[in-house]
């Protein structure tokens, strides 16, 4: 009986009334929120392990402090929410995709599905790069800078917000090839345009890296270098897909 209540994914071109669309949207929103709530309960039950994992990039001689009676509890809530969001994100995106997919042709759906797989791999790579490479070096630099002048105490709520924003920021930065391919597909830019404007792209990537939570030279370098490599990868992918899309367009015109 429970399976019958799940929304049915419409096929491309299949007609449905406004009430049916609204009912499907409501059901998918409830499923997304339910997945987030369930993930939150699970993560909160094991939030100590998540807190310990997020604290590992700290230097060995540093400990986190809290100020106020409620801060430990609300810090656990904050960490658990972001952990639940990361776990439930595939379900949320799938519900969104299932609602919007019928508006696209099946060939376009397959292309987007391929890009989604690539985007997931890039997101995982960005999170891993941020956690294992950027965070330890950035935190070590920031927490020891002018340490002889101050009694450096690291507030837990600020630290976990910093780590979360950094990791999500690195995950977003690693989506650069997907963003570039979308612009190429929309014919906003071409592979030749990307290649000719490397200097402008380098400047923009440095600006983006500076807008991330850390602005110290160590993390700035570690954030900019992968973006440069991803930009070069984007150029090669754009050239490959341009040829593929041109061949597909030529075949479509023949028939």
Secondary structure as GFF3:
##gff-version 3
##sequence-region A 1 255
A	DSSP	alpha_helix	2	5	.	.	.	ID=ss1
A	DSSP	alpha_helix	18	45	.	.	.	ID=ss2
A	DSSP	alpha_helix	47	55	.	.	.	ID=ss3
A	DSSP	beta_strand	64	65	.	.	.	ID=ss4
A	DSSP	alpha_helix	71	100	.	.	.	ID=ss5
A	DSSP	three_ten_helix	101	103	.	.	.	ID=ss6
A	DSSP	alpha_helix	106	129	.	.	.	ID=ss7
A	DSSP	pi_helix	130	134	.	.	.	ID=ss8
A	DSSP	alpha_helix	135	144	.	.	.	ID=ss9
A	DSSP	beta_strand	154	155	.	.	.	ID=ss10
A	DSSP	alpha_helix	156	173	.	.	.	ID=ss11
A	DSSP	alpha_helix	176	185	.	.	.	ID=ss12
A	DSSP	alpha_helix	191	196	.	.	.	ID=ss13
A	DSSP	alpha_helix	198	211	.	.	.	ID=ss14
A	DSSP	alpha_helix	217	254	.	.	.	ID=ss15
###
